[in-house]
């Protein structure tokens, strides 16, 4: 059946309306790149773009795990310390047993991440403690463990076998391998959340935990799995950490949390749970990686980077549809109160 | 029906202990306070046994000056957690107020004016948090992570990598001096005054009782006519203001300000409040418990500093205590509910 011009326009309009956030992000990314490219021609060089790709890929991989926790209406504040702990331990093992190869290290890193994540998951999902307090506690316990193991030591990873470095930074069609891993894992998570029954249940758990319990969707086991998955994502990035950076020490991963949280939230994952898309997270990760390199080119002191990330988080959550409808509802109820005094108003509480 | 009627009295008979103190000791909150006292006693005994100078008045003064600014933030954090919210940005607000203080002094303003500006900025930070949380409706845990990054980013942007030492003399006196010739630091007096005020507010004033109602059941509190949003907003303003006071006192005590002021303090504050028996879900807890936890944590921190433990070791210990503070009271309460 031939499609008329008006039909195409209608479909495009629907697509735009359904994915407003993704398109706005795309426009912001393009404008920011344009500004930066006008200021410095080195911005569009292959090596700079590959660097941005590396940073975005790492943020995205951790972000997938963080997003899987946030869509269940919880939070994982310990991602940075899990990444750092896995990064140091896997680099340490690699330096002592270079014969293990990238496969062995990946296995160790993944299982370590899964164990660290399951500690969080046990306390939040099975015992029902507030996720922010639990993961804030484990954040410092893991960092403390990292400092205990690492001390002031620094592992130089440039002496490792080249197969290790190329596992992350190697190029496949001019694109770093880490971006290809992100693509594969991202497509898998996207397919899971969108097209499988378990994936739809996952979102349902976040949008209404009580209803999901009554419907026997097993919210506790979903939350537990999401923490384990988050730990494993940190495990992947932890293993690749030593391949991306020339040295690994006790401060590894200390800056991960803010960047990832900003990317995930600006990418449209709802902190009220039950909402989020993988393409959004990817665009958020690209935007954050781009910001990091553009700010330097645009002449902003790196001391302001944390302020920019915090600003992105604050703006991203205030622009969520839920926030805006809450404001509109409040406005309506205020007007309603003026009109008919004494009638009940909807509870303006979360 | 019959089962319940038969079982009811029998279970009740089993549950009632013979003596009054047993009823009291079985209360999970009393039990937790008891555990806290035991923990404090153990730390004190170990500290006295291993450190010769621990029982000197100089050390007592040091404990007061080194923990006083944290204690001030603990008192307001107790209110925040009581009404079921969390404020992770206290450390950043503290650092920002110190940064604003030195920047205004550098611009040529007198010290008192700089202090007023710094305190207003801190209260403004709290008002920003409170506005976003209670009027815009953003969950506090994510918003305050964002504002933590925002405020500490502004602090770093203002200070860069420099360190500033020209602080007004009266501020340094306020930070470290004792009252007259006694060994009690002025900071401790500020903490005690604030604590007495907080006890009075929570016990006798309507707004204090409102905090408990909001923490127990927010919707019920709203339906009962409590101004939930306004109360939560002001709690966050007070939290910001107290962080600002803490920042000024800390700057005065250390006599220098750089971009690391206030980093990771929120962990210590939250751990202390939770150890003090403030329920992590809100609506339950007493200022007395928080004061006890403040004493225990102050002694513990001093002990760790005297033994030259690194700050990361300290945060490992404090992180574990935070997890204990989340799990412990809940486990005791669970046990109590199973027994009766």
Interface residues (C-beta under 8 A of the other chain):
Chain A: X75 X77 X123 X127 X129 X130 X132 X133 X134 X136 X137 X138 X139 X140 X141 X143 X144 X145 X147 X148 X250 X257 X258 X261 X262 X265 X271 X272 X301 X303 X304 X305 X306 X307 X308 X309 X310 X311 X313 X314 X317 X318 X322 X323 X326 X327 X330 X347 X348 X349 X350
Chain B: X86 X88 X132 X135 X136 X137 X138 X139 X141 X142 X143 X145 X146 X147 X148 X149 X150 X151 X152 X153 X154 X156 X157 X159 X160 X161 X218 X219 X222 X223 X228 X229 X259 X264 X267 X270 X271 X274 X280 X281 X310 X312 X313 X315 X316 X317 X318 X319 X320 X322 X323 X326 X327 X330
